[in-house]
């Protein structure tokens, strides 16, 4: 009788997504703070928009990573 095991390749992929999310979680709010404290130059508006996009990417990567890890644990194969 074979037991179900975690797919380690998919688990590693999910952890990689969570690593990207962690990097974005620190980078995005830091850039928001920097751009809000100086909002004098036109480049600061571009940095603000970029930092908001990075914050949205952090949410996306966190969702994708958790979803991928759950797929690896419950052996959900996408064919």
N, C-alpha and C positions, 0 to 999 in steps of 0.2 A: 504494500500500500504506500503510495507516494504522497508525501505531504506537500502542501503549497509553501513555497518559499518566496522571499522577496527578490525581485529582479534587480540585481546589483547595478547593472548598467543604467537602468532607468532611475534608480535611486541616486546614482552619481550625477545624472543629468539634472534631477530635481535639486540636489544640493548646490550644483553650480548656479542654477537660477536664483536660489536663496542667497548665494554669495554676491551675485550681481545686485540683488535687492538691498542687501546690507550696505554695499558700497554707495548705492544711490540714496539710501536713507540718511547717510551722513553728508554726502556731497550736496544734495538738493537744498536742505534747510540752511546749510552753511552759506551757500551762494545767495539764497533769499535774504539772509541777514546782512551779508556784505552789500548786496545791491540796494537794500532798503536804507542802510545807514548813510549812503553817499549819493543817492539819486540826484546828481547834478549834471552828469554828462550823458550824452545819448547812448554811450556804450553800456551804461548802467541799466537802461531799459532792456537792452538785448540780453544782458546777464540775468535780469529778472525773469524774462520769458523763458530763457534756457533752463533756469533753475526750476521753474514750475513744471516744465516738461520732464526734467529729471525726477521730480517728486512723483509725477504721474507714472513714470517708468518704474519707480520703486514699488508702487502699489501693484502694477502689472506683473513684475517679476516675482513678487512675493506670492501673489495668487497662482501664477503659473508654476512656481516651485512647489508650493504645498499640494497643488493638484497633481503634479507629476509624482511626488513622493507617495501620495495616496494611491495613485495608479500602480506604482511599483509594489506596494504592500498587498494590494488586493488583486494583483495579476490581471488588470484590465488591459487586454490586448486590443489595439486599434488597427484593424485590417481594412 
